Amino acid sequence: VDKAAACAQAGFGWVDAPEQCVTDGTWPADGPQLLPGCAAYLRLVQEDGDRLRAFGEHEMAVCRVEGMLEGLGEGRAGFDRALSTRTCRDLGLITDRGKAVPPEARAIELGQIS
């Protein structure tokens, strides 16, 4: 599944971190692309390899924070326009329980594929 293409098709194309963040070491040059419009970005590293833990009706990954960016050069103004989980739920990108909706399921819902 090409997640970047699915996000772009839904109107949420990913972008590279600003060059100054790579230059000053805030974000690694080979770090993940970012979803514009977020108030902050956390760079997480999952502990215990790829192991997920059962946690009631959810699965949980234990992670540590290795870095953070505030917005994409927007400063505190980015927090006013932040993409929230509520918006993601309203758009059908995540379930009511916070799990990502597989891109194929979203595309079927939108009538893009059958």
Protein Blocks (a to p, Z undefined) as FASTA:
>chain_A
ZZklmmmmnopaccdddfklmmnomacfklccddehiabdcddddehijaccdehjbccd
ddddfbdcedjhkajmlmmmcccfklmmmnopacfkopacdfklmmmmnopaZZ
